[in-house]
Amino acid sequence: MKKHNCIICNRPLENGIIVNGKGICNNCESRLVNLQVGNDFYEYYKHCIKKKFIHFKVVPDNCQDYQL
Ligand SMILES: [Zn+2]
């Protein structure tokens, strides 16, 4: 059984959404919904997503905080 972690806060995903196999917890999702473009969290989120996606595709075993 696969266990997803939130790709933003890295907590185990119990409630939330999964997009392309990447989990986002309710907390982070609601922050995303409410955030405004250009604020710190948005920048962090973009950076985080980009990094995680790249790691996931290229060197999944190297991304220790994302467990499959
Ligand atoms: Zn989260």
N, CA, C, O and the ligand as a Tripos MOL2 file, in Angstrom:
@<TRIPOS>MOLECULE
protein
  273   271    69     0     0
PROTEIN
NO_CHARGES

@<TRIPOS>ATOM
      1 N           0.8400   -1.1990    0.0000 N.3       1 MET1
      2 CA          0.0000    0.0000    0.0000 C.3       1 MET1
      3 C           0.8750    1.2490    0.0000 C.2       1 MET1
      4 O           1.7470    1.4220    0.8520 O.2       1 MET1
      5 N           0.6240    2.0940   -0.9570 N.am      2 LYS2
      6 CA          1.4270    3.3020   -1.0620 C.3       2 LYS2
      7 C           0.9680    4.3360   -0.0520 C.2       2 LYS2
      8 O          -0.2260    4.5400    0.1700 O.2       2 LYS2
      9 N           1.9410    4.9720    0.5450 N.am      3 LYS3
     10 CA          1.6210    6.0500    1.4690 C.3       3 LYS3
     11 C           2.1270    7.3580    0.8890 C.2       3 LYS3
     12 O           3.2900    7.4820    0.5060 O.2       3 LYS3
     13 N           1.2430    8.3150    0.8340 N.am      4 HIS4
     14 CA          1.6370    9.5990    0.2830 C.3       4 HIS4
     15 C           1.9430   10.5800    1.4010 C.2       4 HIS4
     16 O           1.3180   10.5770    2.4610 O.2       4 HIS4
     17 N           2.9130   11.4050    1.1230 N.am      5 ASN5
     18 CA          3.1670   12.5400    1.9880 C.3       5 ASN5
     19 C           2.8100   13.8010    1.2240 C.2       5 ASN5
     20 O           2.8930   13.8600   -0.0020 O.2       5 ASN5
     21 N           2.4190   14.7810    1.9680 N.am      6 CYS6
     22 CA          2.1960   16.0800    1.3470 C.3       6 CYS6
     23 C           3.5230   16.5840    0.7900 C.2       6 CYS6
     24 O           4.5360   16.5770    1.4890 O.2       6 CYS6
     25 N           3.5190   17.0150   -0.4550 N.am      7 ILE7
     26 CA          4.7770   17.4430   -1.0570 C.3       7 ILE7
     27 C           5.1920   18.8200   -0.5700 C.2       7 ILE7
     28 O           6.3100   19.2580   -0.8400 O.2       7 ILE7
     29 N           4.3160   19.5070    0.1400 N.am      8 ILE8
     30 CA          4.6550   20.8400    0.6120 C.3       8 ILE8
     31 C           5.1310   20.8080    2.0600 C.2       8 ILE8
     32 O           6.1970   21.3350    2.3800 O.2       8 ILE8
     33 N           4.3510   20.1970    2.9220 N.am      9 CYS9
     34 CA          4.7370   20.1790    4.3370 C.3       9 CYS9
     35 C           5.3320   18.8400    4.7430 C.2       9 CYS9
     36 O           5.8290   18.6960    5.8600 O.2       9 CYS9
     37 N           5.2850   17.8640    3.8520 N.am     10 ASN10
     38 CA          5.8960   16.5580    4.0690 C.3      10 ASN10
     39 C           5.2360   15.7260    5.1630 C.2      10 ASN10
     40 O           5.7880   14.7120    5.5900 O.2      10 ASN10
     41 N           4.0930   16.1380    5.6040 N.am     11 ARG11
     42 CA          3.3970   15.3180    6.5810 C.3      11 ARG11
     43 C           2.6560   14.1930    5.8630 C.2      11 ARG11
     44 O           2.2810   14.3370    4.6990 O.2      11 ARG11
     45 N           2.4490   13.0900    6.5460 N.am     12 PRO12
     46 CA          1.6850   12.0040    5.9300 C.3      12 PRO12
     47 C           0.3070   12.4950    5.5010 C.2      12 PRO12
     48 O          -0.3760   13.2190    6.2250 O.2      12 PRO12
     49 N          -0.0690   12.0820    4.3200 N.am     13 LEU13
     50 CA         -1.3060   12.5800    3.7510 C.3      13 LEU13
     51 C          -2.4820   11.7360    4.2090 C.2      13 LEU13
     52 O          -2.6020   10.5680    3.8380 O.2      13 LEU13
     53 N          -3.3380   12.3240    5.0060 N.am     14 GLU14
     54 CA         -4.5270   11.6050    5.4460 C.3      14 GLU14
     55 C          -5.7760   12.1810    4.8050 C.2      14 GLU14
     56 O          -6.7080   11.4570    4.4540 O.2      14 GLU14
     57 N          -5.7730   13.4870    4.6610 N.am     15 ASN15
     58 CA         -6.8640   14.1420    3.9540 C.3      15 ASN15
     59 C          -6.2640   15.1210    2.9710 C.2      15 ASN15
     60 O          -5.4270   15.9520    3.3250 O.2      15 ASN15
     61 N          -6.6980   15.0120    1.7500 N.am     16 GLY16
     62 CA         -6.1540   15.9450    0.7850 C.3      16 GLY16
     63 C          -6.3400   15.4310   -0.6220 C.2      16 GLY16
     64 O          -7.1260   14.5190   -0.8770 O.2      16 GLY16
     65 N          -5.6130   16.0270   -1.5110 N.am     17 ILE17
     66 CA         -5.7520   15.6680   -2.9150 C.3      17 ILE17
     67 C          -4.4500   15.0670   -3.4170 C.2      17 ILE17
     68 O          -3.3810   15.3140   -2.8580 O.2      17 ILE17
     69 N          -4.5510   14.2830   -4.4650 N.am     18 ILE18
     70 CA         -3.3660   13.7260   -5.0990 C.3      18 ILE18
     71 C          -3.4140   14.0900   -6.5780 C.2      18 ILE18
     72 O          -4.3570   13.7490   -7.2910 O.2      18 ILE18
     73 N          -2.3870   14.7820   -7.0130 N.am     19 VAL19
     74 CA         -2.3040   15.2040   -8.4050 C.3      19 VAL19
     75 C          -1.0650   14.5830   -9.0150 C.2      19 VAL19
     76 O           0.0520   14.8040   -8.5470 O.2      19 VAL19
     77 N          -1.2730   13.8060  -10.0600 N.am     20 ASN20
     78 CA         -0.1560   13.1200  -10.7210 C.3      20 ASN20
     79 C           0.6960   12.3580   -9.7140 C.2      20 ASN20
     80 O           1.9220   12.3250   -9.8210 O.2      20 ASN20
     81 N           0.0440   11.7550   -8.7480 N.am     21 GLY21
     82 CA          0.7780   10.9650   -7.7640 C.3      21 GLY21
     83 C           1.4170   11.7870   -6.6630 C.2      21 GLY21
     84 O           2.0940   11.2390   -5.7940 O.2      21 GLY21
     85 N           1.2110   13.1060   -6.6880 N.am     22 LYS22
     86 CA          1.7700   13.9700   -5.6580 C.3      22 LYS22
     87 C           0.6720   14.4130   -4.7210 C.2      22 LYS22
     88 O          -0.3450   14.9580   -5.1490 O.2      22 LYS22
     89 N           0.8800   14.1800   -3.4630 N.am     23 GLY23
     90 CA         -0.1480   14.5170   -2.4940 C.3      23 GLY23
     91 C          -0.0330   15.9300   -1.9800 C.2      23 GLY23
     92 O           1.0590   16.4560   -1.7700 O.2      23 GLY23
     93 N          -1.1860   16.5270   -1.7830 N.am     24 ILE24
     94 CA         -1.2350   17.8380   -1.1340 C.3      24 ILE24
     95 C          -2.3150   17.7640   -0.0620 C.2      24 ILE24
     96 O          -3.4720   17.4640   -0.3570 O.2      24 ILE24
     97 N          -1.9380   18.0380    1.1730 N.am     25 CYS25
     98 CA         -2.8880   17.8860    2.2730 C.3      25 CYS25
     99 C          -3.9060   19.0270    2.2720 C.2      25 CYS25
    100 O          -3.7430   20.0420    1.5950 O.2      25 CYS25
    101 N          -4.9470   18.8190    3.0470 N.am     26 ASN26
    102 CA         -6.0070   19.8210    3.1090 C.3      26 ASN26
    103 C          -5.4900   21.1840    3.5400 C.2      26 ASN26
    104 O          -5.8850   22.2180    3.0010 O.2      26 ASN26
    105 N          -4.6070   21.1620    4.5170 N.am     27 ASN27
    106 CA         -4.0370   22.4080    5.0120 C.3      27 ASN27
    107 C          -3.3850   23.2000    3.9020 C.2      27 ASN27
    108 O          -3.6850   24.3750    3.6880 O.2      27 ASN27
    109 N          -2.4880   22.5340    3.2010 N.am     28 CYS28
    110 CA         -1.7390   23.2210    2.1580 C.3      28 CYS28
    111 C          -2.6460   23.5710    0.9960 C.2      28 CYS28
    112 O          -2.4850   24.6160    0.3650 O.2      28 CYS28
    113 N          -3.5910   22.7060    0.7180 N.am     29 GLU29
    114 CA         -4.4860   22.9940   -0.3920 C.3      29 GLU29
    115 C          -5.2920   24.2520   -0.1250 C.2      29 GLU29
    116 O          -5.4560   25.0920   -1.0100 O.2      29 GLU29
    117 N          -5.7980   24.3820    1.1040 N.am     30 SER30
    118 CA         -6.5970   25.5710    1.3900 C.3      30 SER30
    119 C          -5.7170   26.8140    1.3750 C.2      30 SER30
    120 O          -6.1770   27.9030    1.0310 O.2      30 SER30
    121 N          -4.4510   26.6480    1.7490 N.am     31 ARG31
    122 CA         -3.5430   27.7880    1.6500 C.3      31 ARG31
    123 C          -3.3250   28.1560    0.1870 C.2      31 ARG31
    124 O          -3.2610   29.3340   -0.1650 O.2      31 ARG31
    125 N          -3.2140   27.1450   -0.6520 N.am     32 LEU32
    126 CA         -3.0210   27.4110   -2.0740 C.3      32 LEU32
    127 C          -4.2180   28.1250   -2.6700 C.2      32 LEU32
    128 O          -4.0820   29.0460   -3.4760 O.2      32 LEU32
    129 N          -5.3830   27.6840   -2.2580 N.am     33 VAL33
    130 CA         -6.5940   28.2790   -2.8010 C.3      33 VAL33
    131 C          -6.6860   29.7480   -2.4260 C.2      33 VAL33
    132 O          -7.1430   30.5800   -3.2100 O.2      33 VAL33
    133 N          -6.2430   30.0510   -1.2120 N.am     34 ASN34
    134 CA         -6.3980   31.4140   -0.7150 C.3      34 ASN34
    135 C          -5.2210   32.3220   -1.0160 C.2      34 ASN34
    136 O          -5.3030   33.5410   -0.8660 O.2      34 ASN34
    137 N          -4.1470   31.7250   -1.4330 N.am     35 LEU35
    138 CA         -2.9530   32.5560   -1.5750 C.3      35 LEU35
    139 C          -3.0510   33.4640   -2.7880 C.2      35 LEU35
    140 O          -3.8360   33.2360   -3.7090 O.2      35 LEU35
    141 N          -2.2480   34.4710   -2.7550 N.am     36 GLN36
    142 CA         -2.1920   35.3980   -3.8710 C.3      36 GLN36
    143 C          -0.8640   35.2300   -4.5760 C.2      36 GLN36
    144 O           0.1690   34.9870   -3.9520 O.2      36 GLN36
    145 N          -0.9120   35.3630   -5.8700 N.am     37 VAL37
    146 CA          0.3000   35.2170   -6.6590 C.3      37 VAL37
    147 C           1.3440   36.2310   -6.1880 C.2      37 VAL37
    148 O           1.0540   37.4140   -6.0130 O.2      37 VAL37
    149 N           2.5410   35.7430   -5.9920 N.am     38 GLY38
    150 CA          3.6190   36.6400   -5.6150 C.3      38 GLY38
    151 C           3.9220   36.6480   -4.1320 C.2      38 GLY38
    152 O           4.9300   37.2170   -3.7130 O.2      38 GLY38
    153 N           3.0660   36.0250   -3.3240 N.am     39 ASN39
    154 CA          3.4230   36.0140   -1.9120 C.3      39 ASN39
    155 C           4.4160   34.8990   -1.6230 C.2      39 ASN39
    156 O           4.7060   34.0720   -2.4870 O.2      39 ASN39
    157 N           4.9260   34.8850   -0.4200 N.am     40 ASP40
    158 CA          6.0300   33.9910   -0.1020 C.3      40 ASP40
    159 C           5.6530   32.5260   -0.2650 C.2      40 ASP40
    160 O           6.4250   31.7240   -0.7900 O.2      40 ASP40
    161 N           4.4630   32.1980    0.1900 N.am     41 PHE41
    162 CA          4.0850   30.8010    0.1440 C.3      41 PHE41
    163 C           3.9180   30.3380   -1.2980 C.2      41 PHE41
    164 O           4.2480   29.2050   -1.6500 O.2      41 PHE41
    165 N           3.4060   31.2290   -2.1070 N.am     42 TYR42
    166 CA          3.2340   30.8770   -3.5120 C.3      42 TYR42
    167 C           4.5840   30.6130   -4.1660 C.2      42 TYR42
    168 O           4.7420   29.6560   -4.9230 O.2      42 TYR42
    169 N           5.5330   31.4520   -3.8730 N.am     43 GLU43
    170 CA          6.8780   31.2690   -4.4310 C.3      43 GLU43
    171 C           7.4770   29.9650   -3.9080 C.2      43 GLU43
    172 O           8.1000   29.2080   -4.6530 O.2      43 GLU43
    173 N           7.2800   29.7220   -2.6390 N.am     44 TYR44
    174 CA          7.7960   28.4990   -2.0480 C.3      44 TYR44
    175 C           7.1320   27.2820   -2.6840 C.2      44 TYR44
    176 O           7.7800   26.2810   -2.9920 O.2      44 TYR44
    177 N           5.8560   27.3990   -2.8650 N.am     45 TYR45
    178 CA          5.1060   26.2990   -3.4540 C.3      45 TYR45
    179 C           5.5890   25.9840   -4.8570 C.2      45 TYR45
    180 O           5.8040   24.8220   -5.2030 O.2      45 TYR45
    181 N           5.7560   27.0120   -5.6530 N.am     46 LYS46
    182 CA          6.2300   26.8010   -7.0190 C.3      46 LYS46
    183 C           7.6080   26.1520   -7.0080 C.2      46 LYS46
    184 O           7.8790   25.2140   -7.7580 O.2      46 LYS46
    185 N           8.4550   26.6630   -6.1560 N.am     47 HIS47
    186 CA          9.8030   26.1200   -6.0430 C.3      47 HIS47
    187 C           9.7370   24.6570   -5.6140 C.2      47 HIS47
    188 O          10.4230   23.7970   -6.1660 O.2      47 HIS47
    189 N           8.9160   24.4050   -4.6420 N.am     48 CYS48
    190 CA          8.7760   23.0720   -4.0810 C.3      48 CYS48
    191 C           8.2630   22.0960   -5.1340 C.2      48 CYS48
    192 O           8.8230   21.0130   -5.3040 O.2      48 CYS48
    193 N           7.2290   22.4670   -5.8210 N.am     49 ILE49
    194 CA          6.6420   21.6050   -6.8340 C.3      49 ILE49
    195 C           7.6510   21.3120   -7.9380 C.2      49 ILE49
    196 O           7.8110   20.1720   -8.3750 O.2      49 ILE49
    197 N           8.3080   22.3430   -8.3630 N.am     50 LYS50
    198 CA          9.2610   22.1810   -9.4480 C.3      50 LYS50
    199 C          10.3570   21.2060   -9.0400 C.2      50 LYS50
    200 O          10.7170   20.2940   -9.7850 O.2      50 LYS50
    201 N          10.8670   21.4210   -7.8530 N.am     51 LYS51
    202 CA         11.9420   20.5870   -7.3420 C.3      51 LYS51
    203 C          11.4800   19.1390   -7.1870 C.2      51 LYS51
    204 O          12.1700   18.2040   -7.5930 O.2      51 LYS51
    205 N          10.3200   18.9790   -6.6020 N.am     52 LYS52
    206 CA          9.8260   17.6280   -6.3480 C.3      52 LYS52
    207 C           9.5560   16.8980   -7.6560 C.2      52 LYS52
    208 O           9.8590   15.7120   -7.7880 O.2      52 LYS52
    209 N           8.9990   17.5950   -8.5980 N.am     53 PHE53
    210 CA          8.6790   16.9380   -9.8610 C.3      53 PHE53
    211 C           9.9510   16.5140  -10.5630 C.2      53 PHE53
    212 O          10.0290   15.4210  -11.1240 O.2      53 PHE53
    213 N          10.9260   17.3660  -10.5290 N.am     54 ILE54
    214 CA         12.1820   17.0400  -11.1900 C.3      54 ILE54
    215 C          12.8460   15.8590  -10.4940 C.2      54 ILE54
    216 O          13.3070   14.9170  -11.1390 O.2      54 ILE54
    217 N          12.8850   15.9260   -9.1800 N.am     55 HIS55
    218 CA         13.4790   14.8150   -8.4250 C.3      55 HIS55
    219 C          12.7240   13.5210   -8.6810 C.2      55 HIS55
    220 O          13.3110   12.4530   -8.8530 O.2      55 HIS55
    221 N          11.4270   13.6500   -8.6990 N.am     56 PHE56
    222 CA         10.6000   12.4610   -8.8520 C.3      56 PHE56
    223 C          10.8710   11.7850  -10.1840 C.2      56 PHE56
    224 O          10.9140   10.5580  -10.2780 O.2      56 PHE56
    225 N          11.0510   12.5960  -11.2060 N.am     57 LYS57
    226 CA         11.2510   12.0250  -12.5280 C.3      57 LYS57
    227 C          12.6800   11.5390  -12.7360 C.2      57 LYS57
    228 O          12.9100   10.5070  -13.3650 O.2      57 LYS57
    229 N          13.6190   12.2780  -12.2120 N.am     58 VAL58
    230 CA         15.0030   11.9810  -12.5400 C.3      58 VAL58
    231 C          15.6450   11.0530  -11.5110 C.2      58 VAL58
    232 O          16.2120   10.0180  -11.8610 O.2      58 VAL58
    233 N          15.5510   11.4300  -10.2580 N.am     59 VAL59
    234 CA         16.1900   10.6260   -9.2210 C.3      59 VAL59
    235 C          15.2460   10.4160   -8.0330 C.2      59 VAL59
    236 O          15.4540   10.9860   -6.9620 O.2      59 VAL59
    237 N          14.2210    9.6070   -8.2230 N.am     60 PRO60
    238 CA         13.2130    9.4290   -7.1670 C.3      60 PRO60
    239 C          13.8090    8.9220   -5.8610 C.2      60 PRO60
    240 O          13.3350    9.2980   -4.7890 O.2      60 PRO60
    241 N          14.8150    8.0940   -5.9190 N.am     61 ASP61
    242 CA         15.3800    7.5350   -4.7010 C.3      61 ASP61
    243 C          16.1500    8.5670   -3.9020 C.2      61 ASP61
    244 O          16.4650    8.3640   -2.7300 O.2      61 ASP61
    245 N          16.4440    9.6670   -4.5540 N.am     62 ASN62
    246 CA         17.2330   10.6960   -3.8940 C.3      62 ASN62
    247 C          16.3700   11.6750   -3.1220 C.2      62 ASN62
    248 O          16.8790   12.5030   -2.3680 O.2      62 ASN62
    249 N          15.0820   11.5790   -3.3100 N.am     63 CYS63
    250 CA         14.1680   12.5030   -2.6620 C.3      63 CYS63
    251 C          13.6060   11.8410   -1.4140 C.2      63 CYS63
    252 O          12.5550   11.2000   -1.4560 O.2      63 CYS63
    253 N          14.2940   11.9970   -0.3390 N.am     64 GLN64
    254 CA         13.9900   11.1940    0.8370 C.3      64 GLN64
    255 C          12.7030   11.5840    1.5390 C.2      64 GLN64
    256 O          12.1040   10.7710    2.2430 O.2      64 GLN64
    257 N          12.2840   12.8070    1.3540 N.am     65 ASP65
    258 CA         11.0890   13.2030    2.0770 C.3      65 ASP65
    259 C           9.8230   12.9030    1.2870 C.2      65 ASP65
    260 O           8.7140   13.2260    1.7130 O.2      65 ASP65
    261 N          10.0070   12.2870    0.1410 N.am     66 TYR66
    262 CA          8.8330   11.8610   -0.6120 C.3      66 TYR66
    263 C           8.8540   10.3500   -0.7020 C.2      66 TYR66
    264 O           9.6890    9.7660   -1.3930 O.2      66 TYR66
    265 N           7.9370    9.7290   -0.0030 N.am     67 GLN67
    266 CA          7.9630    8.2780    0.0890 C.3      67 GLN67
    267 C           6.9000    7.6610   -0.7910 C.2      67 GLN67
    268 O           5.7420    8.0800   -0.7960 O.2      67 GLN67
    269 N           7.3150    6.6680   -1.5260 N.am     68 LEU68
    270 CA          6.3630    5.9230   -2.3360 C.3      68 LEU68
    271 C           6.1860    4.5310   -1.7580 C.2      68 LEU68
    272 O           5.4190    3.7320   -2.2960 O.2      68 LEU68
    273 ZN          0.6940   19.8600    3.5240 Zn       69 ZN69
@<TRIPOS>BOND
     1     1     2 1
     2     2     3 1
     3     3     4 2
     4     3     5 am
     5     5     6 1
     6     6     7 1
     7     7     8 2
     8     7     9 am
     9     9    10 1
    10    10    11 1
    11    11    12 2
    12    11    13 am
    13    13    14 1
    14    14    15 1
    15    15    16 2
    16    15    17 am
    17    17    18 1
    18    18    19 1
    19    19    20 2
    20    19    21 am
    21    21    22 1
    22    22    23 1
    23    23    24 2
    24    23    25 am
    25    25    26 1
    26    26    27 1
    27    27    28 2
    28    27    29 am
    29    29    30 1
    30    30    31 1
    31    31    32 2
    32    31    33 am
    33    33    34 1
    34    34    35 1
    35    35    36 2
    36    35    37 am
    37    37    38 1
    38    38    39 1
    39    39    40 2
    40    39    41 am
    41    41    42 1
    42    42    43 1
    43    43    44 2
    44    43    45 am
    45    45    46 1
    46    46    47 1
    47    47    48 2
    48    47    49 am
    49    49    50 1
    50    50    51 1
    51    51    52 2
    52    51    53 am
    53    53    54 1
    54    54    55 1
    55    55    56 2
    56    55    57 am
    57    57    58 1
    58    58    59 1
    59    59    60 2
    60    59    61 am
    61    61    62 1
    62    62    63 1
    63    63    64 2
    64    63    65 am
    65    65    66 1
    66    66    67 1
    67    67    68 2
    68    67    69 am
    69    69    70 1
    70    70    71 1
    71    71    72 2
    72    71    73 am
    73    73    74 1
    74    74    75 1
    75    75    76 2
    76    75    77 am
    77    77    78 1
    78    78    79 1
    79    79    80 2
    80    79    81 am
    81    81    82 1
    82    82    83 1
    83    83    84 2
    84    83    85 am
    85    85    86 1
    86    86    87 1
    87    87    88 2
    88    87    89 am
    89    89    90 1
    90    90    91 1
    91    91    92 2
    92    91    93 am
    93    93    94 1
    94    94    95 1
    95    95    96 2
    96    95    97 am
    97    97    98 1
    98    98    99 1
    99    99   100 2
   100    99   101 am
   101   101   102 1
   102   102   103 1
   103   103   104 2
   104   103   105 am
   105   105   106 1
   106   106   107 1
   107   107   108 2
   108   107   109 am
   109   109   110 1
   110   110   111 1
   111   111   112 2
   112   111   113 am
   113   113   114 1
   114   114   115 1
   115   115   116 2
   116   115   117 am
   117   117   118 1
   118   118   119 1
   119   119   120 2
   120   119   121 am
   121   121   122 1
   122   122   123 1
   123   123   124 2
   124   123   125 am
   125   125   126 1
   126   126   127 1
   127   127   128 2
   128   127   129 am
   129   129   130 1
   130   130   131 1
   131   131   132 2
   132   131   133 am
   133   133   134 1
   134   134   135 1
   135   135   136 2
   136   135   137 am
   137   137   138 1
   138   138   139 1
   139   139   140 2
   140   139   141 am
   141   141   142 1
   142   142   143 1
   143   143   144 2
   144   143   145 am
   145   145   146 1
   146   146   147 1
   147   147   148 2
   148   147   149 am
   149   149   150 1
   150   150   151 1
   151   151   152 2
   152   151   153 am
   153   153   154 1
   154   154   155 1
   155   155   156 2
   156   155   157 am
   157   157   158 1
   158   158   159 1
   159   159   160 2
   160   159   161 am
   161   161   162 1
   162   162   163 1
   163   163   164 2
   164   163   165 am
   165   165   166 1
   166   166   167 1
   167   167   168 2
   168   167   169 am
   169   169   170 1
   170   170   171 1
   171   171   172 2
   172   171   173 am
   173   173   174 1
   174   174   175 1
   175   175   176 2
   176   175   177 am
   177   177   178 1
   178   178   179 1
   179   179   180 2
   180   179   181 am
   181   181   182 1
   182   182   183 1
   183   183   184 2
   184   183   185 am
   185   185   186 1
   186   186   187 1
   187   187   188 2
   188   187   189 am
   189   189   190 1
   190   190   191 1
   191   191   192 2
   192   191   193 am
   193   193   194 1
   194   194   195 1
   195   195   196 2
   196   195   197 am
   197   197   198 1
   198   198   199 1
   199   199   200 2
   200   199   201 am
   201   201   202 1
   202   202   203 1
   203   203   204 2
   204   203   205 am
   205   205   206 1
   206   206   207 1
   207   207   208 2
   208   207   209 am
   209   209   210 1
   210   210   211 1
   211   211   212 2
   212   211   213 am
   213   213   214 1
   214   214   215 1
   215   215   216 2
   216   215   217 am
   217   217   218 1
   218   218   219 1
   219   219   220 2
   220   219   221 am
   221   221   222 1
   222   222   223 1
   223   223   224 2
   224   223   225 am
   225   225   226 1
   226   226   227 1
   227   227   228 2
   228   227   229 am
   229   229   230 1
   230   230   231 1
   231   231   232 2
   232   231   233 am
   233   233   234 1
   234   234   235 1
   235   235   236 2
   236   235   237 am
   237   237   238 1
   238   238   239 1
   239   239   240 2
   240   239   241 am
   241   241   242 1
   242   242   243 1
   243   243   244 2
   244   243   245 am
   245   245   246 1
   246   246   247 1
   247   247   248 2
   248   247   249 am
   249   249   250 1
   250   250   251 1
   251   251   252 2
   252   251   253 am
   253   253   254 1
   254   254   255 1
   255   255   256 2
   256   255   257 am
   257   257   258 1
   258   258   259 1
   259   259   260 2
   260   259   261 am
   261   261   262 1
   262   262   263 1
   263   263   264 2
   264   263   265 am
   265   265   266 1
   266   266   267 1
   267   267   268 2
   268   267   269 am
   269   269   270 1
   270   270   271 1
   271   271   272 2
@<TRIPOS>SUBSTRUCTURE
     1 MET1         2 RESIDUE 1 A MET
     2 LYS2         6 RESIDUE 1 A LYS
     3 LYS3        10 RESIDUE 1 A LYS
     4 HIS4        14 RESIDUE 1 A HIS
     5 ASN5        18 RESIDUE 1 A ASN
     6 CYS6        22 RESIDUE 1 A CYS
     7 ILE7        26 RESIDUE 1 A ILE
     8 ILE8        30 RESIDUE 1 A ILE
     9 CYS9        34 RESIDUE 1 A CYS
    10 ASN10       38 RESIDUE 1 A ASN
    11 ARG11       42 RESIDUE 1 A ARG
    12 PRO12       46 RESIDUE 1 A PRO
    13 LEU13       50 RESIDUE 1 A LEU
    14 GLU14       54 RESIDUE 1 A GLU
    15 ASN15       58 RESIDUE 1 A ASN
    16 GLY16       62 RESIDUE 1 A GLY
    17 ILE17       66 RESIDUE 1 A ILE
    18 ILE18       70 RESIDUE 1 A ILE
    19 VAL19       74 RESIDUE 1 A VAL
    20 ASN20       78 RESIDUE 1 A ASN
    21 GLY21       82 RESIDUE 1 A GLY
    22 LYS22       86 RESIDUE 1 A LYS
    23 GLY23       90 RESIDUE 1 A GLY
    24 ILE24       94 RESIDUE 1 A ILE
    25 CYS25       98 RESIDUE 1 A CYS
    26 ASN26      102 RESIDUE 1 A ASN
    27 ASN27      106 RESIDUE 1 A ASN
    28 CYS28      110 RESIDUE 1 A CYS
    29 GLU29      114 RESIDUE 1 A GLU
    30 SER30      118 RESIDUE 1 A SER
    31 ARG31      122 RESIDUE 1 A ARG
    32 LEU32      126 RESIDUE 1 A LEU
    33 VAL33      130 RESIDUE 1 A VAL
    34 ASN34      134 RESIDUE 1 A ASN
    35 LEU35      138 RESIDUE 1 A LEU
    36 GLN36      142 RESIDUE 1 A GLN
    37 VAL37      146 RESIDUE 1 A VAL
    38 GLY38      150 RESIDUE 1 A GLY
    39 ASN39      154 RESIDUE 1 A ASN
    40 ASP40      158 RESIDUE 1 A ASP
    41 PHE41      162 RESIDUE 1 A PHE
    42 TYR42      166 RESIDUE 1 A TYR
    43 GLU43      170 RESIDUE 1 A GLU
    44 TYR44      174 RESIDUE 1 A TYR
    45 TYR45      178 RESIDUE 1 A TYR
    46 LYS46      182 RESIDUE 1 A LYS
    47 HIS47      186 RESIDUE 1 A HIS
    48 CYS48      190 RESIDUE 1 A CYS
    49 ILE49      194 RESIDUE 1 A ILE
    50 LYS50      198 RESIDUE 1 A LYS
    51 LYS51      202 RESIDUE 1 A LYS
    52 LYS52      206 RESIDUE 1 A LYS
    53 PHE53      210 RESIDUE 1 A PHE
    54 ILE54      214 RESIDUE 1 A ILE
    55 HIS55      218 RESIDUE 1 A HIS
    56 PHE56      222 RESIDUE 1 A PHE
    57 LYS57      226 RESIDUE 1 A LYS
    58 VAL58      230 RESIDUE 1 A VAL
    59 VAL59      234 RESIDUE 1 A VAL
    60 PRO60      238 RESIDUE 1 A PRO
    61 ASP61      242 RESIDUE 1 A ASP
    62 ASN62      246 RESIDUE 1 A ASN
    63 CYS63      250 RESIDUE 1 A CYS
    64 GLN64      254 RESIDUE 1 A GLN
    65 ASP65      258 RESIDUE 1 A ASP
    66 TYR66      262 RESIDUE 1 A TYR
    67 GLN67      266 RESIDUE 1 A GLN
    68 LEU68      270 RESIDUE 1 A LEU
    69 ZN69       273 GROUP 0 **** ****
